[in-house]
Structure formats: C-alpha cells, structure tokens
Amino acid sequence: MTVTEGESAREGADDKGGMTNGTGDGAADDGYVPSERRLERERYQRTRARRATAVAALSTLVTAAGLYLVVVNAPGWPRTKETFFSAQYAREAFPKVLEGLWLNVRLLLICGAAVLVLGMLIAVARTLRGPVFFPLRALAAAYTDFFRGLPLIINLMIVVLGVPALRLQGVTVDPVLLGGTALTLTYSAYVAEVFRAGIESVHPSQRAAARSLGLTNRQALRFVVLPQAVRRQVPPLLNDLVSLQKDTGLVSIGGAVDAVRAADIIVGRSLNYTPYIVAGLVFVALTIPMTRFTDWVTARMDRQRAQGGSL
C-alpha cells in the first residue's frame, strides 16, 4: 500500500480536522481524534507485523525440525547421543561444574578490573606528546604489539609453567594467580588499543578548548578527553570482557579447578564427554546476558548518534 503526496496532504488535513474541538475553533487541547485514514494505516501496519512474526516463527520451526531430522537420522547418532548427551553424567557433572564456575566468575571480576586499569595506563602512555615521552611510548607500543601477537594459550603456558620453574623467592606458584596474570597481560594489550582508538577519536579542538579555559594537559586529558573516549568505546570494551569471560576457562591448563577442569576430571574418570557439553552450556548461559547487554548499549548509542545526542 503506497500513499501519494495528495493522500498525505488529505491525511494531514483530516488529522488537523480531528484535532479541533466541538466548537471548531482549531484548538488542539480538547482531545485528538485520529482520522480514518490514519487508523486504517495503523491497522495495516499491525497486520503486516503479525504476518512477519508468523512467517519468522514458521521458518524457524521448519529449520529446527530439518536440522533435528538430519542429526537423529545420522548413522552415528546413537553412539554420539550416549557419549555426549548422557542424562546420567549430566546430572553428575552439573553441580561440580557450577562449583568450578565460581572461580571463573571471580577471575572475570578481578582480571576485568585489572585489565581496564592497565589498558587505560598503556593507552595514555601511547598518546603522550613530546620527545621526552618517546621511551614510554615505545615501551607501550612494544607491549601491545607483543601480547597481541602472542597466542593466549602460549602466554598461559609460559606464565603458569615457566614462572614456578624459576623458583623465585616470594613469587607465587598458585596456578589461579598465575593464570589470572597471563589473562591480564594479554587482554590489557587489546583493551589498550580500544582506549587509544577512543582517545584519538576525540577531535583536537576539544583539547584546545580545554587548554584555552586554563586547564593543563593532564586536566584536559582527565576531564575532557578521557570521558568522551570511554563513552565512545563502551561496546568494544564490553565485547572484550565477554571474550575474557570465556577465556578464563583456559586457566585449567595449570591445574586450577574451574568449570572446565571440573568437567575434565569427570571425563577422565568416565570416558564420557557429556560434562564438556554441560560446561559449555554453562558458559553460554553466562555469556548471553553480557552479549545482549552489549547489543543494547550499542543500539542505544547508535540511536543517540543518529538523533544528534551526546556520546
């Protein structure tokens, strides 16, 4: 259904007519009465929305049914179901996986805070101006280049297995602390680049305006540049935290009993892989709310940007 310019004009006239009161003085305060054309268009839009929802639901149902039939009719499905989807081992693994998940949550909270602080310091170091700060900028750039290029699993092995081998006095050999350190080193390099992109996205005129008002370089960075940079980079920062939440399961390579290690212990005893499925589903259930929150924040910022609002 299309609406021509003439119909739009008549509709506007009808709407204005519906806004007048009984005396015909044109006052719009006595109650709005939508025109028949507007009501018809709203009914049409509701009908289209219901039809689209029904088509989407039917398409999803057909796709899910097709995938289900393909899987259950596969020659190896009975053996796969017994090995990966055993209700008995799922009930056994679930409480132990949840107990180990508490370690993953604590690692996420502590390492997440450390990553944000260290990443911000590295980003600020990389954006310092003046030749006197060149060594600091070079060290910060080398840090980000090295840890962004080094695979996380290798970083974990070096820190968790290599540091205890040095037998340094006063240095912990706790695999949880060492694993958290490795996670912080790797993710702070990624977060530093996110912060640096946000800082460099702030127009130089903002800093110049702050200096013209009497603020020092440090004050301009703290009160003008960093607040705008952080607000602009919230979605990618949340994405990095989601990735960090998943990668906390890698600390199990050092022997820390988290959700993954708890599942691995049961698998090693039973030779049934259902606990891995349970651990994976628990991580997915923990990640989905964070992912949806990230999507909501991103959509909200996009709407503000489209409307000319503050970022």
ZIQUI-V75464 format. One record per residue. N is the residue number from 0. OMEGA is omega in whole degrees, -180 to 180 (999 if undefined). Layout:
N;OMEGA, N;OMEGA
This chain:
0;179, 1;-179, 2;180, 3;-179, 4;179, 5;179, 6;178, 7;179, 8;179, 9;179, 10;178, 11;178, 12;178, 13;-180, 14;178, 15;178, 16;180, 17;-179, 18;-179, 19;178, 20;-176, 21;-178, 22;177, 23;-179, 24;175, 25;180, 26;-177, 27;-175, 28;-174, 29;179, 30;-178, 31;178, 32;-178, 33;180, 34;178, 35;180, 36;178, 37;179, 38;179, 39;179, 40;178, 41;176, 42;179, 43;179, 44;178, 45;178, 46;178, 47;180, 48;179, 49;180, 50;179, 51;178, 52;180, 53;179, 54;179, 55;179, 56;180, 57;179, 58;179, 59;-180, 60;180, 61;180, 62;180, 63;179, 64;179, 65;178, 66;180, 67;-180, 68;179, 69;-177, 70;-174, 71;178, 72;178, 73;-177, 74;-177, 75;-177, 76;-180, 77;179, 78;178, 79;179, 80;-180, 81;-174, 82;-174, 83;-174, 84;179, 85;180, 86;-180, 87;-179, 88;176, 89;178, 90;179, 91;-174, 92;-171, 93;-179, 94;180, 95;177, 96;177, 97;177, 98;177, 99;-179, 100;179, 101;176, 102;178, 103;180, 104;178, 105;177, 106;179, 107;-177, 108;-176, 109;-179, 110;179, 111;178, 112;180, 113;-180, 114;-180, 115;-179, 116;-179, 117;178, 118;178, 119;180, 120;180, 121;-180, 122;178, 123;179, 124;-179, 125;-178, 126;177, 127;-177, 128;177, 129;-179, 130;-179, 131;-179, 132;-178, 133;179, 134;179, 135;177, 136;-180, 137;179, 138;179, 139;178, 140;178, 141;179, 142;-178, 143;180, 144;-176, 145;-174, 146;172, 147;179, 148;-179, 149;178, 150;-177, 151;-178, 152;178, 153;176, 154;179, 155;180, 156;-180, 157;-176, 158;-174, 159;-177, 160;-176, 161;-178, 162;177, 163;-179, 164;179, 165;179, 166;179, 167;179, 168;178, 169;179, 170;-176, 171;173, 172;179, 173;-178, 174;179, 175;180, 176;179, 177;177, 178;177, 179;177, 180;179, 181;177, 182;-179, 183;-180, 184;-177, 185;-173, 186;176, 187;177, 188;178, 189;-178, 190;178, 191;178, 192;176, 193;178, 194;-179, 195;177, 196;178, 197;180, 198;-178, 199;178, 200;178, 201;-175, 202;-180, 203;179, 204;178, 205;177, 206;180, 207;178, 208;178, 209;179, 210;180, 211;178, 212;176, 213;179, 214;175, 215;178, 216;179, 217;179, 218;178, 219;178, 220;-175, 221;-171, 222;-175, 223;-172, 224;-174, 225;178, 226;178, 227;-179, 228;-178, 229;179, 230;-179, 231;-174, 232;-180, 233;-179, 234;179, 235;176, 236;178, 237;177, 238;178, 239;178, 240;175, 241;178, 242;178, 243;180, 244;179, 245;-175, 246;174, 247;177, 248;-179, 249;178, 250;180, 251;-179, 252;178, 253;180, 254;178, 255;-176, 256;173, 257;-178, 258;-179, 259;-180, 260;177, 261;176, 262;-178, 263;179, 264;180, 265;179, 266;-180, 267;180, 268;-173, 269;-175, 270;175, 271;-171, 272;179, 273;178, 274;176, 275;178, 276;179, 277;179, 278;179, 279;180, 280;178, 281;177, 282;178, 283;180, 284;178, 285;-175, 286;-175, 287;179, 288;178, 289;179, 290;179, 291;177, 292;177, 293;178, 294;180, 295;179, 296;179, 297;179, 298;179, 299;179, 300;177, 301;178, 302;179, 303;179, 304;180, 305;-179, 306;179, 307;-179, 308;-179, 309;176, 310;999
